[in-house]
Amino acid sequence: MNTKTKSLFGYIFPALGGLFVTYLYNVVDGIFVGQGVGSAALGAVNIGVPFITFVVAAAAMFPMGGATVVAIRMGRGDTEGANHAFMTALSLTVLLSVLLMAAGMIFSGQIVDLSGAGKLSPQMREMSAQYLFYYSAFSIPMLMSTCLSVFVRNDGSPALSFVGMCVGAAANIFLDWLFIFPLDKGVIGAAVASGLGQVFSVLILLSHFVRKKGALRIKAFKINFMLIKKVCRRGVPEAVTQLTTPVTALCYNLMLAGLIGDIGISTFSVLSFIYSLANAVLSGVAQGLQPLWGQCYGKQDTVEMKWYFRCGIVINSILSVLIYALLFFFDKPIICIFNRDAELVQTASAVLPLFGLSFIPMALNLICTAFLFSTKRTGAANAIAVSRGIIVKALAIFCLPMIFGSDAVWFAPFAAEIVTLAFAAVCFCARHR
């Protein structure tokens, strides 16, 4: 195995695993809540997903934008400038996490109502507000673990980044079992378990900086507003890309709450957990390639940069087909992991193959967006990300059922991803014309 191939898999696997584990927190909550409390509680957890994943998406702007700046400056040999970008991104993440913690705890009831809980049963609404309140209380470790994992990976310790996220996930699984089954704490226990799991993850990741294993250091720095602007600008495409999860969840919650009611929300809760894990795997490949693209760009090595791009396209294409095949052939067993209610299993298994088609074009869109923002083509990256994550996705979810009937709502993600892929192809062709 040559050096490039070792670098490729040395960065992709930890990034993929780390992001997968990050989204696994909510999925594990859904599994334990669905099995230990019931399908209504499963739907209640899903009502909180738009805000929770919005928080994760918004916070992704700082570490991914900072990581892009760090990688380019490292490629140029500017270690001090790279550290300044790291501290700027870390500080912005902490500030945002404090603001979002306050918003989630103070306005938990209003937030779940905006997500569609007002149209559901009082029991589901109350559980949704409780879950969001306690989950928001741990916003600081939740966002810090994501931020630190990115920089630990980019600072030469991708394995430690992955271990840190895995330790947090293992703690979350054990605590979910403890709080939901022996202690009978319901959705509150699930939220607290997730938060404590993130605390363990942060402690592991901080050891990289305490032991001074890489070039980056946690130390005092001067505020530079131009650098803040640069970090934010570089990170916007990744944040918007991650916004596709909360936008999809919010639009579906609003649509299904009116069309179907509680069972519709519970059905989509299972699909959204599956979607988030697929998104994590495919986004993980793109995030793993980001420092490699940035370093190549900093060194002006276009040949190697294009090689990594082609590898990303091939890897994500293969992964997306494998994920779809798994969902197609094992739809009912996968759904039963969350809940065995006969109506829920029947409804979800009927729409999962159609819903899962979106993963194939999504895999390509994620690579294209990440490549563009990693190589300073921020305008094109932003345009693709906004198209995919917000505008086209929302239009498809709300408009397709009006034109083709209610069943078409499950086809909306695939239609949105196809439209975005065509737009991305136009952007690339215009660039290389």
HELIX and SHEET records of a PDB file:
HELIX    1   1 THR A    3  GLY A   36  1                                  34    
HELIX    2   2 SER A   39  GLY A   75  1                                  37    
HELIX    3   3 THR A   79  ILE A  106  1                                  28    
HELIX    4   4 SER A  108  LEU A  114  1                                   7    
HELIX    5   5 ALA A  117  LYS A  119  5                                   3    
HELIX    6   6 PRO A  122  SER A  136  1                                  15    
HELIX    7   7 SER A  139  ASN A  154  1                                  16    
HELIX    8   8 PRO A  158  ILE A  180  1                                  23    
HELIX    9   9 GLY A  186  VAL A  210  1                                  25    
HELIX   10  10 PHE A  225  GLN A  242  1                                  18    
HELIX   11  11 THR A  244  LEU A  259  1                                  16    
HELIX   12  12 ASP A  262  LYS A  299  1                                  38    
HELIX   13  13 THR A  302  PHE A  329  1                                  28    
HELIX   14  14 ASP A  331  CYS A  336  1                                   6    
HELIX   15  15 ALA A  342  GLY A  356  1                                  15    
HELIX   16  16 PHE A  359  SER A  374  1                                  16    
HELIX   17  17 THR A  378  VAL A  386  1                                   9    
HELIX   18  18 SER A  387  ILE A  391  3                                   5    
HELIX   19  19 VAL A  392  PHE A  404  1                                  13    
HELIX   20  20 SER A  406  PHE A  411  5                                   6    
HELIX   21  21 ALA A  412  ARG A  431  1                                  20    
END                                                                             
